[in-house]
Amino acid sequence: MIAAHELGQPVTVATAALARAVALQQNADGTWPAFPYRPPSSHSPFTFTALGLRSIQLYGHANLKADTAARVARGRAWLQSHSAPETEDRTYQLLGLWWAGAGRDVLAPLARALAKTQQADGGWNSLAGRASDAYSTGEALIALHDAGELSTADQVWRRGAEFLLRTQVADGTWHVPTRLPS
């Protein structure tokens, strides 16, 4: 739904119905359910909570404005009260709180913490002890720029972009090793 919004998809009866379906999946604690079988992107409650709250913000029906606000507030409270252990979690915690309207007092320390996990090669890894990868680096750069207000001229951002340029293969792609068990 976020991609559809970025492509200019207007709110319609269909998108409002999808947003309602997403809203109704929210857990009582404020999270949205994640899937445990495809790390890093589909196992993180931080990712699903951020994407869930953003989807209903963008496409929730106007008649459900109060319900949407309450759901976003529950999602924000959960994101703000939990520690994010991995790059995937840190990036979506930062993005989710930004989307939910958190102030600089909340976002700035999270952005600094994410920036501090940058590896010596300029990239970010998906898990402590693993090598940097394009997926984790790309999402960290987006979160730091958009939600963390980090300039593309900042040394942290430039080192991350240089990592991506250096590790891109001739066909324009990046190889990201799987985190799935063999």
C-alpha positions as CSV (number, residue, x, y, z in Angstrom):
1,M,0.0,0.0,0.0
2,I,2.9,2.3,0.6
3,A,4.3,1.6,-2.8
4,A,0.9,2.2,-4.3
5,H,0.7,5.6,-2.6
6,E,4.1,6.5,-3.8
7,L,3.0,5.7,-7.4
8,G,0.0,8.0,-6.9
9,Q,-2.8,5.5,-6.2
10,P,-5.7,7.5,-4.8
11,V,-7.9,6.4,-2.0
12,T,-10.8,4.3,-3.4
13,V,-13.4,2.0,-1.9
14,A,-11.0,-0.9,-2.7
15,T,-7.9,0.7,-1.0
16,A,-10.0,1.7,2.0
17,A,-11.3,-1.9,2.3
18,L,-7.7,-3.2,2.1
19,A,-6.7,-0.6,4.8
20,R,-9.5,-1.8,7.0
21,A,-8.4,-5.4,6.5
22,V,-4.9,-4.4,7.6
23,A,-6.3,-2.4,10.6
24,L,-8.2,-5.4,11.8
25,Q,-5.0,-7.5,11.9
26,Q,-3.5,-5.3,14.6
27,N,-2.8,-7.1,17.8
28,A,-3.9,-5.8,21.2
29,D,-0.3,-4.8,22.0
30,G,-0.2,-2.4,19.0
31,T,1.8,-4.7,16.7
32,W,0.9,-6.2,13.4
33,P,1.6,-9.9,13.0
34,A,4.9,-10.9,11.2
35,F,5.8,-14.1,9.5
36,P,8.6,-16.1,11.1
37,Y,10.0,-17.7,8.0
38,R,11.6,-15.1,5.7
39,P,14.1,-13.0,7.6
40,P,14.9,-10.2,7.7
41,S,12.0,-8.4,6.0
42,S,9.0,-10.6,6.9
43,H,9.8,-11.8,10.4
44,S,10.2,-8.4,12.2
45,P,7.3,-7.1,14.3
46,F,9.0,-3.7,13.9
47,T,8.6,-3.9,10.1
48,F,5.0,-5.1,10.1
49,T,4.0,-2.6,12.7
50,A,5.5,0.3,10.8
51,L,4.1,-0.8,7.5
52,G,0.7,-1.5,9.1
53,L,0.3,1.9,10.7
54,R,1.5,3.6,7.5
55,S,-0.9,1.7,5.3
56,I,-3.9,2.6,7.4
57,Q,-2.7,6.2,7.6
58,L,-2.5,6.5,3.8
59,Y,-5.7,4.6,2.9
60,G,-8.0,4.4,5.9
61,H,-11.5,5.5,5.3
62,A,-12.3,9.1,6.4
63,N,-15.2,7.7,8.5
64,L,-12.7,5.7,10.6
65,K,-10.4,8.6,11.3
66,A,-10.6,8.1,15.1
67,D,-10.1,4.4,14.9
68,T,-7.1,4.9,12.6
69,A,-5.6,7.4,15.0
70,A,-6.0,5.1,18.0
71,R,-4.4,2.2,16.1
72,V,-1.5,4.4,15.0
73,A,-1.1,5.5,18.6
74,R,-1.0,1.9,19.8
75,G,1.6,1.0,17.1
76,R,3.7,4.1,18.0
77,A,3.6,3.2,21.7
78,W,4.8,-0.3,20.9
79,L,7.6,0.9,18.6
80,Q,8.7,3.5,21.1
81,S,8.8,1.1,24.1
82,H,10.7,-1.8,22.5
83,S,14.4,-2.2,21.8
84,A,15.3,-2.9,18.2
85,P,18.1,-5.5,18.1
86,E,18.8,-5.8,14.3
87,T,19.2,-3.4,11.4
88,E,15.8,-4.3,10.0
89,D,14.2,-3.6,13.3
90,R,16.1,-0.3,13.8
91,T,15.2,1.0,10.4
92,Y,11.5,0.3,10.7
93,Q,11.3,1.5,14.3
94,L,12.7,4.8,13.1
95,L,10.5,5.0,10.0
96,G,7.4,3.8,11.9
97,L,7.8,6.4,14.6
98,W,8.4,9.1,12.0
99,W,5.2,8.1,10.2
100,A,3.4,8.0,13.5
101,G,4.4,11.6,14.2
102,A,7.1,11.2,16.8
103,G,9.2,14.3,17.5
104,R,12.9,14.9,17.0
105,D,13.5,14.1,20.6
106,V,12.4,10.5,19.9
107,L,13.8,10.2,16.4
108,A,17.2,11.8,16.7
109,P,18.6,9.3,19.3
110,L,17.3,6.3,17.2
111,A,18.9,7.8,14.1
112,R,22.2,8.2,16.0
113,A,22.0,4.6,17.3
114,L,21.4,3.3,13.8
115,A,24.2,5.3,12.3
116,K,26.6,4.0,15.0
117,T,26.0,0.4,13.7
118,Q,27.6,1.3,10.4
119,Q,30.4,-1.2,9.7
120,A,34.0,-0.3,8.8
121,D,33.3,-1.0,5.1
122,G,30.6,1.6,5.1
123,G,27.6,-0.8,5.0
124,W,25.2,-2.3,7.5
125,N,24.7,-5.9,8.3
126,S,21.5,-7.7,8.9
127,L,22.8,-9.4,12.1
128,A,25.7,-8.7,14.4
129,G,28.7,-10.6,13.3
130,R,27.6,-10.9,9.6
131,A,29.1,-9.0,6.7
132,S,27.5,-5.8,5.5
133,D,24.9,-6.3,2.7
134,A,23.1,-4.2,0.2
135,Y,19.6,-4.7,1.6
136,S,20.5,-3.6,5.2
137,T,22.6,-0.8,3.9
138,G,19.9,0.5,1.6
139,E,17.2,0.4,4.2
140,A,19.5,2.1,6.8
141,L,20.3,4.9,4.4
142,I,16.6,5.5,3.6
143,A,15.6,5.5,7.2
144,L,18.5,7.8,8.2
145,H,17.8,10.2,5.4
146,D,14.0,10.3,5.6
147,A,13.2,9.9,9.3
148,G,16.6,10.8,10.7
149,E,17.1,13.9,8.6
150,L,20.6,12.8,7.7
151,S,21.9,14.8,4.7
152,T,23.3,12.9,1.7
153,A,26.4,15.0,2.2
154,D,26.9,13.5,5.7
155,Q,29.9,11.2,5.9
156,V,27.9,8.3,7.3
157,W,25.4,8.5,4.3
158,R,28.2,8.9,1.8
159,R,30.1,5.9,3.1
160,G,26.9,3.9,2.9
161,A,26.3,5.0,-0.7
162,E,29.9,4.2,-1.6
163,F,29.5,0.7,-0.1
164,L,26.5,0.2,-2.4
165,L,28.4,1.4,-5.5
166,R,31.4,-0.7,-4.7
167,T,29.4,-3.9,-4.2
168,Q,27.0,-3.6,-7.1
169,V,27.7,-6.2,-9.8
170,A,28.0,-5.6,-13.5
171,D,24.3,-6.4,-14.3
172,G,23.2,-3.7,-11.8
173,T,22.2,-6.0,-8.9
174,W,23.7,-6.9,-5.6
175,H,24.1,-10.4,-4.1
176,V,22.6,-10.6,-0.6
177,P,23.3,-13.9,1.1
178,T,20.3,-15.6,2.6
179,R,19.7,-15.7,6.4
180,L,17.6,-18.8,6.1
181,P,19.0,-22.0,7.6
182,S,20.3,-24.4,5.0
